[in-house]
Amino acid sequence: MTIELFQWASNLQTAMEKYHNLVQRILRGGHYKKNRTKVDTIADFGHHYEINLAKGYPLLTTKKMDTFRWDSMLHELVWYLSGDHHVRKLREKTAIWNSWADEDGNLPSAYGRFWRRFPIPENKAQLPGEAWASEESPWVQRDDETGTLVFDQLGYVVDTLKGKNPDRDRHSRRLVVSAWHPANTGPSALPPCHYTFVINVQAGKLNCHLTQRSADIALGVPFNIAAYALLARVLSEVTDIALGKFSHTLVDAHIYCGQEERGEWYSENLSEFQDHLANVNSKEEYRSVRNWVLENAPPEQTTEVDAGSHNYGYDHVPGLLEQLARDPLDRPRVELDIESLGEFSYENVTLQDYDSHSDLRFEVAE
């Protein structure tokens, strides 16, 4: 890496666009990997970054993330907090979960169901000496649909942060919310990707750490950053604790690179592709690498692909190279009009002062 590129990467590390540095690292050091979707990937193991949320809302600016994308993310977060296990209301606002729902709108794994209604084993399933929350707990209730005991993880976190938990305070290291139930994830068509987050208060500031087992870098991670940064802001508002950092750990971090011949091309040419990346000395040169890919890789077999208008199909690599060539813009602001978690809604959130580069479109690997 040249001095100029190192300095540029370091500057990115101090700004909102830690995302750009993440993309660089995966493209430069990743490995070709097939997966269940039949869309191949360039993947890498174990990445982490932090974003200071006190410096503004980290909605990406090197591609368009407002309008329908902002709406989808916001409606999805409202849905998470509702505790619903189905998309019957959500699909009136966005179609992002429709592919994984059955004809009645039910999902095999729903984040909000576990955040707000995590199942507690019945008495006969509890072993001697084990500790479980009982029906006397303020965060336990009988589920309206199943009649079984469920635990409100997010309610527990909020009440603890607000000083309403007699056994813990806001400095507790147990403020964990999990969407992962081992007995559910095995048979599920799509178990949770961003499966657990932890709220941690340090030096009077509220921080959020997200762990993600599977991370779609082009499409999923920008949504994850936006959603969990907003969730942290919501928790900061309703608990009156200053906003701190968003910390993100990605286990399998992957960039989709196409189907069949297009994907196989990366298997055969990944070393040469990464050599081209190693010679990049400025952001503009990422466009040269993008053009090399478009000129040499087999065409994608989908009619929607049009690199000239930045519609990139199932190969996300050229679009991400275009994104790396763009200069990040100033962070926007988010205005909230809420005093409690129950007041959080689409209407109570406003995105302010957002400006971005032109749109980039990618196909979703399902």
Secondary structure, DSSP 4 states (H G I P E B T S, - for coil): --HHHHHHHHHHHTSSTHHHHHHHHHHHH-EEE--TTSEEEEEEEEEEEEEEGGG------SS--SHHHHHHHHHHHHHHHHT-SB-TTGGGT--TTGGGS-TTSB-SS-HHHHHH-EEPPPGGGSPTT-----TTSTTEEE-TTT-SEEE-HHHHHHHHHTT--TT--TT-S--EEE---HHHHTT-SS--SS-EEEEEEETTEEEEEEEEEEEETTTHHHHHHHHHHHHHHHHHHHHT-EEEEEEEEEEEEEEEEEEHHHHHHHHHHHHHHHHHHHT--STTHHHHHHHHHHHHSPPPS-TT-BGGGTB-TTB-HHHHHHHHTSPP----EEEE--SSGGG--GGGEEEES-------B-PPP-
